[in-house]
Amino acid sequence: MNRRTESRLNMGRRVLEFSQANPSESPGYARVLSQLEEQLARATQLGEEQRRGIAEVRAATLEK
């Protein structure tokens, strides 16, 4: 994952933390907050998969 993507994910995590600490009474707030939470979880999962894939490729290269 490149630096720009990681920076945006960190920003999203901070937004989520702030939003959970300072809830709003807006009708769509909870829905949007849950969507953000799901998207951050998915992005984190994809980042981990990418890291594992890169590690596997590097390990295979060393074996050759």
N, C-alpha and C positions, 0 to 999 in steps of 0.2 A: 504494500500500500504506500502510495507516495505521500510526501509531506503535506501537500494541500488537502488531500482526502482525510488524512489523520487529523489535521487541524479542524476541518469542518465537523468531523465526528466528535471531537472534544468540545467544540462549541455547542453542538447539539446536546451533549451530555450535561453541560453547564446550564443550558436552557431548561432541560428537563428537571434538574435539581432545583433551580430557582422556581420553576412553575409549581413543583410539588410543595415547596416551602411557602409559597405565596399563592394559594388557590384563589380563583375568581368564581363569581356566581353566575357567570355567563352561561347560557344554555348549551352552547357547543364546546365549551372549554374542556369538559371531561372527555368528550369524544376525540377532540384534537390532541389532547394530552396522551390518551391511550394510543392513538395512531403514531405519535412521535416515539413513544416507548417501544412499540412493535417495530418500527423502522430502525431505531437504534440497535435493538436486539438483533435484527436481521443483518444489519451492516456489520456488527461486531462478529457475528457468525461467519459471514462471508470473508471478512478480514482474516480470521483464524484459519479458514479453509485455504485461503491464498498463501498464508505463511507456511502451512503444512505442505502444500503443493510445491512451493519453492524449495523447502527443505528436502523433499523427496527427490526433486530433480537434481539438486546439488549432491545428494548422497549417491544417486545413480551415476552421476558424472564421475565422482571419485572412484567408484567401483570399476568403471571402464578403464 
